[in-house]
Amino acid sequence: MPGSAPINCMGPWPNDVGIIAIELYFPSQYVDQAELEEFDGVSSGKYTVGLGQARMGFCSDCEDINSLCLTVVQRLMERNGLSYDSVGRLEVGTETVIDKSKSVKTVIMQLFEDSGNTDVEGIDTTNACYGGTAALFNAVNWVESSSWDGRYALVVAGDIAVYATGSARPTGGAGAVAMLVGPNAPLSFERGLRGTHMQHAYDFYKPDLMSEYPVVDGKLSIECYLSALDRCYTVYRNKIHAQWQREGSEERFNLDDFGHLVFHSPYCKLVQKSLARLMLNDFLSHPSPNTETGPFTGLEAFRDIRPEETYFDRDVEKAFMKASADLFERKTKSSLLLSNQNGNMYTPSVYGCLASVIAQHTASQIAGQRIGVFSYGSGFAATLYSLKVTQDHTPGSALDKLVSTLSDLKARLDSRKKVSPAVFSEIMKLREETHHLANYVPCGSVEDLFPGTWYLTRVDEKRRREYSRVSLDNNLPAGPELVRSSNSTEFIPSPAKKMPRIPAVTAGSEARVSN
């Protein structure tokens, strides 16, 4: 069972360390991108076709990064039947800063108070959209290290992506992802297979700490993203080739060796271009590509191009997007469900894409596959790595449970409330004016928030924030659960366990399974 390996039975590493469970949170309201095009006075298709976006989720002033992360963590713990004392590490990746000192992680620790568990390592990690990946790597490294005490690690990636009025605003979004990390995972990290590239650039940054809005150099940001993708893929291929050679194989790695490929998604069209970019890399690195038949048909004119000169070459882009169209349909398109419907979530973006793949396939369809993951954060930092899906897809298996918990993703997206562009614009203006106010009570309505959502109730004169939780769905059996916010105590209902329990893990002992 996931996470069940007793420490005294393990070798140098626990087996199959990776992601055991995934939970998503996104706002309960959205603006339609086609309607936003008309409201903004831009050409039809600029956002929906040019960016590939259909809807954009957004938060009112009653939600902030703390409330998003509280919601997604409690939802993961409740839906998977986990006790808070089974978690030994909690790390948050975010670039949404509302306090220059106090971490989001310490706010989430309120959920642990009743368990008495304060022995929880980890803190916040920040670098634009890459922070969630850094936090995930830290969690995996902790489980594989001498520091591991046998408990789970919990990784949270969350952000509110908002932009000033203008061309960048439709690339916003909001949300959070929580991931449970441990051994015997259905999605395990392939050891030694990470290609990383880090470099200094001012492509996207937030120097004004009183504003939620970034400073963006759009053209430079695309160049940084694509150049990082090129370099990460080269490093990844070199590492997997070296592994294969040590195993006696001389096969060449290419995109067909991925079952699925997911990317950090600022907007969906960039993801499609990114897959085409990887095909360009395969084509240029191949010693003798067949341009008469197969995927490289008709591409001989591009044989001698230099990749660093093609970031904005429309001929290259068009040719390789056409050549990779079938590959995109089979390996990447399904990953864009949440991105297309909710927008860019920053740190959770790539993990929302991973969840979208899982949500739209059965356990048997993805069992045994390699999933490539490209994570990018401006400034800039990027990694391409791979996850291996377990072969075990039997009913009740870890993979079956993971798929089951994400199977309602489409229904949850469809249950949101559509808000007019005019109201959306007013809410963005309100956030802009109240983002760092003291003595502030949010104006936004909580009536339309999803059941179980945490929300901001007050910012006091010292800018300390207080939160409450929306009641859970009335049709769920419930009992009282005591939850303390910073300055108050309240009772909220606790749901019945909807999913089979993941076994708790205690250091040096066998796992306990509770039903």
Secondary structure by P-SEA (a helix, b strand, c coil): ccccccccccccccccccccbbbbbbbcbbbbaaaaaaaaccccccccccccccbbbbccccccaaaaaaaaaaaaaaaaccccccccbbbbbccccccccccccccccccccccccccbbbbbbbcccaaaaaaaaaaaaaaaccccccbbbbbbbbbbbbbcccccccccccbbbbbbbbccccccccccbbbbbbbbccccccccccccccccaaaaaaaaaaaaaaaaaaaaaaaaaaaaaaaccccccccccccccccccccaaaaaaaaaaaaaaaaaaccccccccccccccccccccccccccccaaaaaaaaaaaaaaaaccccccccccccccccccaaaaaaaaaaaaacccccccbbbbbbbbbbccbbbbbbbbbbbcccccccaaaaaaaaacaaaaaaaabbbbcaaaaaaaaaaaaaccccccccccccccccccbbbbbccccccccccccccccccccbbbbbbbbcccccbbbbbbcccccccccccccccccccc
